[in-house]
């Protein structure tokens, strides 16, 4: 069985490729765009996916995608490629429309016409927006997003449901909750804060530290992705959505304290007001994923964050 992974040079994508390669034939694609340093993406691929076929293809390039599907004939697709980031969507909206909407339709159409058995795709905890109350469950409303990024992810869920209803395409959406770990995204707090503390630079703490996030370690997320991939929906229409989170929200101040302890240095904190598009708290109700495929995250920030700090020290060195 050949599995296609999009966003294969991304944080979650590279780890998923590595986990899949021991059991399936894996082909990956990624645009290697410059949202953050492409060299980090290439180094990530070298470290985690050196023996995996990963090609540079953009999700908006329909011709290249069609040729790829015809060549490798994937039976399953893990679609993790997307334009990420809440704050970036405030200044670069077209990047989200192109990748997250046009690119997603391209994948749906190819999965439909090429007989893909199961499409697993990345959604986000940000879809819950202002309407849901923690713990967030999949039954809560997701029609009041706080950012364009969140709106595109909610739209993906509606689009996948429509293709499941109209064409019987088996599809599973995964709402990721603040994923972190070694080789993570440099624009997210775990790496931003770790690098700054190691280098003695100040960090910006938004909403004066009064935010809570459901930080979820990469190993737990990968286990959830593979579990979902192996358990396609048997419902009608065959589309389901699952939360993948740690179910344990952490206050930002505690999060910073753990980084300080791992780095052996105090953080220089600059307190800021709440940023547009951000959410006060995220917390996943993961009971549906546990019932469907045994999802049970086990990594606390006390276990996970020291690994991030150690990786930052090793990878960035004097560039931290």
N, C-alpha and C positions, 0 to 999 in steps of 0.2 A: 504494500500500500504506500502510495506517495502522498505526503502531506505538504501543502504549500503554506508557508508562514510569511505573512507580509509584516513590514516593520522589523525585519529580522536583525537589523543592526541596532535596533532600539534596545532599551534596557530590558523590558519584559521579553521582547521577541528573541533576543540572543539567548537568554536563559531557557526559554521554551524550546528553541531549536536544539540546544544542548541536551535537554531532557528527552526529546523525541528521537534523537539520532540512534540511540541504542535499541530502539524497537521498530522504527519505521524508516523508509527512505524520505529524506527531508530536502526540500528546495526552498530557499528563502529569497525574498526581494526587499529592497529598500532604496529610497531615493538618495540617501546620504546627503540630505539638504543641510543648510547651514543655520538652522534654528539654534543649534549649539554646535560646538567644534566638531566638524566631521572626522577629525583625526581621533577623537575619543571613540567615535562609533567604529572606526576601522581597528583601533586597538582592542576594543571590546570584542569584535568579531575574531580577531587573531587569538585572543585569550580564551574565548568560550566556544568558538565555532570554526576553528581553523580547517577542519576536514569536512565542512558542509558547503554545498553549492549555493552561494548567495550572490545574486545578481543585482545590478543597479538599474532599477526600473521605477518610474514614477507612476503613482496610482491613476493619474489623469491620462496616461498614454495608453489609450485603448488598443491600438495596434500591437504594441509590445506585449500587453497583457494577453491579448488573444493568441498571439504566437506562442507565448509561454504555456498557456493552458493546453494548446494543441500539442506542444512538445512533451510536457511532463505528465499531462492527464491526471491531475490530482483528484483523489477520491474524497479528501477532506481538506478544508481550508481553515487556518487560524488567522483571522484578519486583525492584526494589531497595529498596522500602519495607519497613522493619522497625524494631523497637526495637533500637537499637545499644547497645554498651557492656558490658564485662565487669563492672566494679565496680558499676555501677548495678543490675545484675541481683541483687546480693546484698540490696538493700534494697527493690526494687520488682519482685518476681517476676511479679505479675499483668500488668504491662505487656508482658512478653515472651510470656506465654501468649496474651494477646489479639491482639497484633500478629503475632507470629512463628508461632503455631500456628493460631489461629482465622483470622486474616487470610490465611495461606498456603492453608488449605483452601478459603477463599472464592475465591481466585485459581485454584486447581486446578480447582474445579468449573466456574467460568465459562469457563476455557480449554477444558475438556472439552466442555461443552454448546454453546459458541458457535463451535466449529470453528477455534480458534486453531491455526495451523500450527506454531508453535515458541514455547515458553516458555523464556526465559533468566532464571535467578534467582540472587540473591546468597547464597552460602554464606560460609564464613569459615575462615581458617587455624586459628582456635581449636578447630575440631572435632578436631584431632589430639591435643590433650590430653596425657596422660601416657604414652600407649602407643606413640607414634611417635618415631622418631629422625631427626634432620636428616641429609641433606635430606629433607623430607617429600614422599613420593610418593603419588599417588592410590590406590595398591594397599595402603597401610598401614592398620591398624585405626584406627577413629575411635569406639570404644565406651567410652572413659574420659575424658569431658570434665571440665574443671576448673571450669566455671561453668554456670549455667542458660542463659545466652546461647549458649554453645557447644553445649549439649544441644539447644536449639531448632533450631540450624542443622543439626546432624546429623540431627535428626528431619525437617527439610525435605527433605533428600536422600533419606531412606527413603520419604517420602510421594510425592515426585516419581517415584521409581523405581516405586512401586506403581501410580501413574496411567499411567505409560508401559506397564507390564506388562498392566494390566487394560483400558485404553482406547486404547492406541496413541498417547497424547499425547507428542509430541516435546518433550523437556525437557533443558536443559543447566544444571548447577550450576557456579558459579564461586567457588572458594575464594580470597578476596582476602587479600593479605598486607600489612598496615599501610600503607594508602594515605594519601598526603599531597600537599599542593600548596596554591596560593593558593585562598582560599574554602573551606578545609578545616574539619573539625569542631573546634570550640574546646575540646572535652574531651580531645583526643588530644595526645600529647607534642609533635609538631612545632609546633602553635600555642601550647600552654601554655608551653613552654620559650621560644619566640621572643618572646612577649609579655612574659614575666617578665624575660628578659634585657634587652630594650629598656627596660623600666620600672625596672630596677634592683631587682627583687624577687627573693627567693630561690626556688629550685626544689627540689622534692622528688625525689630520685634513689633509686628503689627498688632493693632487692637490692644496695645499695652500688655501683650502676653496673655490676654483673656480669651484665647481660642483653644479648642480641643479638637484633636485629629485622631482618626482611627488608623494609626500607622501600621502597615502590614508588610512583613518581611518577604522578600522576593521568593524564597523557597516555598513559603506557604501559598503564595499566589500561583506559582508554577504547578503545584500539586492541584490547585483548584482548576486551572486551565485544562490540565490533562484529564481530570475527573469529569469535567463538563464535556470534553471532546469525546470521551468514551461512553457517554450516556446521552445520546440524542433524544429529543422529545418524541414520545409516542402519542402525544395529544393531537387534537384537531382544532385549529391549525397547529403544525408542529414547530412552535416557537415558544421559547421560555427565556426568562431573564433571571439572573442570580446575582446577589451581592457576594463579593469576595473581599472580606475585611477581617480585621482581628477581633472585632466585637469588644474592644477595650480602648475607648478614647483616652488620650493622654493630653494633659494640659501642656501648653507650649513651654511654660517655665520649667516643668519637670523634664521635658524633652531636652531643653538646653542644659540642665544640670547633668544629665547622663552624658552628654557630649563633653562637657567640662571635665567630668571625672575620667573619661576615656582619653582625653587629650592631655590631661594633667595641667590644664591652664584654665584661668577664669575667662569668661566671655565678657567683652565690652559691649554692653547693650544700649542701643538707641531706640527708645520707644516711639512708635508711630501710631497714627490713627488707622482705623480699618480701611483696607484697600477696596476699591470698587470691584465687584464680582466675587469677592471672597465669602466663605460661609463661616459662621461662628463655630459650629460644631458638626462633626460627622461621626456617625456610629452605625455600624452595620448589624442588622439582624441577619445572621447567617443560617438560621434554622432550615430554610428551604434548600440551600446547597448541601447542608449536612444530611438531610433526608434523602436527597436525590443521588449524591455520589460520595457521601462520607466526608465532606469538607470539614476540617477541624484544625484551624491555625494554632500553632504552638509556640511561636517565637515572640518573646517580650522585647521591649526596646532595650532593656538591660542586657539582653543577649545579642540583639541585632545591631544596635548603634556602635558598640565598640568595633565591630567588624567594618563598619563604614569608615570610622575614624582611622583605623589601621590601614585600610585600602587607600584612603586619601593621602596619608603620610607616605605610603609606598609609591603610589602612582604620580602624585603631583610634586612630592619632594619640596624643593625650594619654591616651586610655583604655587604652593598651596595658598 
